Amino acid sequence: MCEQCNYSEMLSSAGLSPTSHRIRVMEVIGNNTYPLSAQEIYDTVQRNQPINRVTVYRILDSLVGNGLVDRISGGRASFFGIAPNNNHQPHPHFYCRQCGRMNCLNPRSISMDITSFERIFPGKIDNVEIRVDGVCKNCLRSSS
């Protein structure tokens, strides 16, 4: 769990009302050390608080649209993690093609000099997403 993030304040700062459902979705995402699928978020929220699946998808869209949560593409699904902020550095991700799990990588594991890229790129860059695909050590171990 991210002890440093105040989800109510984050929502308010983004112009969103800190409703119990929004706070709970943020907590579920922030309590994990890896990005979650929308289904995993729904299942976790649903265990403690009845919620409609469509409500979870709308909340996720709103959180992504307001820059509080990142949508990370992986395989056929999207995964969701807390967007970079004062408490969370931008970092790359590893997607296992075999089990479909997305993992966070150390921010220093892969570096990209975005400033030199911005000098030669003729547009405005809003986001850089680095994802490495392969087979995780657990899947490699189980297939041996």
C-alpha positions in Angstrom: 0.0 0.0 0.0 1.2 3.5 -0.7 1.3 5.1 2.7 2.3 8.5 1.1 -0.6 9.0 -1.2 -3.8 10.7 0.1 -6.3 9.5 -2.5 -9.0 11.9 -1.4 -6.7 14.9 -1.9 -5.5 13.5 -5.2 -9.0 13.2 -6.5 -10.0 16.7 -5.3 -6.8 18.2 -6.8 -7.8 16.6 -10.1 -11.3 18.1 -9.9 -13.0 14.9 -9.0 -15.3 14.3 -6.0 -13.7 11.9 -3.6 -16.6 9.4 -3.6 -16.2 6.1 -1.7 -16.1 4.1 -5.0 -13.4 6.3 -6.5 -11.3 6.2 -3.3 -11.7 2.4 -3.1 -10.6 1.9 -6.7 -7.5 4.1 -6.0 -6.8 2.1 -2.9 -7.0 -1.2 -4.7 -4.6 0.1 -7.4 -2.3 1.7 -4.9 -2.2 -1.4 -2.6 -0.6 -3.5 -5.3 3.0 -3.7 -6.4 2.1 -4.4 -10.0 -0.5 -3.1 -12.4 -4.0 -4.7 -12.3 -6.5 -5.5 -15.0 -10.0 -3.9 -14.8 -11.4 -7.3 -13.9 -8.9 -7.7 -11.0 -9.9 -4.2 -9.7 -13.6 -5.0 -10.0 -13.2 -8.3 -8.2 -11.2 -6.8 -5.3 -13.6 -3.8 -4.9 -16.7 -6.1 -5.1 -15.4 -8.3 -2.2 -15.9 -5.5 0.3 -18.3 -3.1 -1.3 -21.0 -3.8 -3.9 -20.3 -2.0 -7.1 -21.4 -2.3 -10.7 -18.8 -3.4 -13.2 -19.7 -0.5 -15.5 -19.1 1.9 -12.6 -15.6 0.5 -12.2 -14.8 1.0 -15.9 -16.2 4.6 -15.8 -14.1 5.3 -12.7 -11.0 3.9 -14.4 -11.6 6.0 -17.5 -12.1 9.1 -15.4 -8.9 8.4 -13.3 -6.9 7.9 -16.5 -8.4 11.0 -18.1 -7.5 13.1 -15.1 -3.9 11.8 -14.9 -4.2 9.9 -11.6 -3.9 6.4 -13.1 -2.0 5.1 -16.0 -3.5 2.6 -18.5 -0.8 0.2 -19.6 -1.4 -1.9 -22.7 -0.6 -5.6 -22.4 -1.7 -8.4 -24.7 -5.5 -8.2 -25.2 -6.2 -6.3 -21.9 -5.2 -3.1 -20.3 -3.6 -2.8 -16.9 -3.9 0.1 -14.4 -1.3 1.5 -12.0 -0.9 4.8 -10.1 0.4 7.5 -12.5 3.7 9.0 -11.8 3.5 11.7 -9.1 5.7 13.0 -6.3 5.5 9.6 -4.6 5.7 7.4 -7.7 8.5 7.6 -10.3 7.8 6.8 -13.9 9.0 3.2 -14.6 9.0 0.6 -17.3 6.9 -2.6 -17.2 7.5 -6.3 -18.1 4.6 -8.2 -19.7 4.8 -12.0 -19.7 3.3 -13.3 -23.0 2.8 -16.7 -21.4 0.8 -16.0 -18.1 -0.4 -12.5 -19.1 0.9 -10.8 -15.9 2.3 -7.3 -16.0 5.1 -6.3 -13.6 6.7 -3.1 -12.6 10.4 -2.8 -13.3 12.9 -0.6 -11.4 12.9 2.9 -12.7 16.7 2.7 -13.3 16.5 -0.6 -15.1 15.9 1.0 -18.5 16.7 4.6 -19.2 15.7 6.8 -22.1 16.9 10.4 -22.6 13.6 12.0 -23.4 15.1 15.5 -23.5 17.3 14.7 -26.5 14.3 13.0 -28.2 12.1 16.0 -27.5 14.6 18.2 -29.3 14.4 16.3 -32.6 10.7 15.3 -32.3 8.5 17.9 -34.1 5.5 17.6 -31.8 4.5 17.6 -28.1 5.1 14.5 -26.1 2.6 13.8 -23.3 3.5 10.3 -22.2 6.2 7.8 -22.7 5.4 4.1 -22.0 8.2 1.5 -22.0 7.1 -2.1 -21.9 9.3 -5.1 -22.3 7.7 -8.4 -23.4 8.9 -11.9 -22.8 8.4 -14.9 -20.5 8.7 -14.4 -16.8 10.9 -16.5 -14.5 7.9 -18.3 -13.0 6.7 -19.4 -16.4 10.2 -20.4 -17.5 10.6 -22.5 -14.3 7.2 -24.3 -14.8 7.9 -25.2 -18.4 11.2 -26.8 -17.6 
